Amino acid sequence: MSHAHKNRRLRAKFDLFAIVSIVVTIATLAFIACTVLTIVINGISHFNEAISSDEVIFSLRMSVVTSTVSTLICLILSLPCAWALTRTAMPFKRAAETLMELTLSLPYILLGFALLLMFSSNAGKALRDAGFAVVFQPIGIVFAQLIVNLPFTIRMVRTAFDGIDTRMEFVAKTLGASPFTTFRTITIPLCRNALISAFILTWARGMGEFGATLMLVGVTRMRTETLPGSIYLSISTGNTDTAMATAMIMLLVSMATLVISNVLNKPVEASRVSPIRPLQRRK
């Protein structure tokens, strides 16, 4: 068999693989598109009715407020956690990473059940008697979103920190900058867009969280009702039109957050980072 004939057979095999890959991709995209179109087609006809409903507006406001609060807490906690995991010799680092990955893989309803047991314990009852009730209360939604999103946010921030050039941090330290100054003036500016993207994606996940919330606070109409909870209640009462219209609202929110995240998720040029001024040595 000639060398040219072998090359033709090899190209034919690769072409066949390319054709199969394209067919599988088209079938997959068709399945996803049908799912999205089902929400759009069934929800758009009752969209105006949904956005004028007091219950839907309440659930939208509840989702926005709780997601914003929990996302801010996630970002505040994830910054030092990601720094410790990527820039320090923290003990048991591998165990900490495994714990976070394990939390990400657990079903959300199981995480909510764990929170329910925690806040139903003697310590949780003491908090309730002190005026800090969590179970079946709106504040519990924030805790449910935290347990679901915090490991996710830490992983995203870690990825952002790992993706920057550490040589600039090293130069800053050699010029006398403290670790916090290096963190504030070098690390954060270099991955600013990635951090904003992490904030937006975490916020969107909080808007759609339901399993842990259902277990910890339940779904009480006009009290602990978020957008996913509103869909759940509408389906439970047979009001599928309102459920699909509410799903349409969530789809629009997800689309907006995805577009903003993609726009912002670009590396910051090194020239835009604030320079570090050498610190004067004490005499």
C-alpha positions, 0 to 999 in steps of 0.5 A: 500500500502506497504512502499516499493511499495511507494518507487518504485513508487516514484523512477519511477516518478523521473526516468521518470523526468530524462528521460524527462530532458535528452531528452529535453537536447539532443534536445536542444543541437542538435538545438544548434549544427545544428546552429554551424555546419551550420556556419562551413559547409558553411563557411569553403569552402570560409574561405581562400577567406575571410581572403585574402579579403581586406574588411574582413581584414579591418573589422577584424582590425576595430573590434579588435581595437575598441573592445580593446579600449572599453574593456579597458575603460570598465574595468577602469570604472568598477573597481571603480564602482564595489568597490563603489557598493560592499564596500561603503555605496553609496547613491541611491545604489539600484537605481544605480543597477536597472539602470544598470540592466535596461540597460542590458535588453534594445535592443541594437539598442535602446541604439544606438538610444539614443546615436544618439540623444545625439550626434545629440543634441546641445551639440553633435554638439558643440563636433563635431565643436570642432573636436570630431565627433562621429556620422557616425565616427569610434570613434562612434563604441567605444561609441556603444560598451561602452553603451552595455558592460559597465553595463555587465562589472560592473556586472561581476566585482561586482560578482568577488568582492562579491565572495572573502573573505572580512575577508582578507580586514578587516585584512588589514584595521586593520593593517593600510592599506588604502582603496586603498592599500587594493583594490590594494594588496588584492581585485585585486589579489584575483579575478585577474583571474575573472577580466581577464575573464571579460575582455576577455568576454567583448572584445568578446561581443564588437567584436560581437556588431552590433545593437547599432553600426548600429544605431549610425555610420551605416555600411559604407564599409571600414570606419565603417565596423566591422565584424558583419557589413561585414556580414550584407553588404555581405548578403545585396548584396547577397554574402552569401558565404563571409558572412558565411566565415566571420561568421566562423572567428567570431566563431573561435574568440568566441571559443578562448575567451571562452576557455581562459575565462574558463581556467582563471576563477578560484579563486586565492589561498589566499596564493598567495596574497601579504601580507600587512605590518602594517603601522607605526603610526605617532608620 
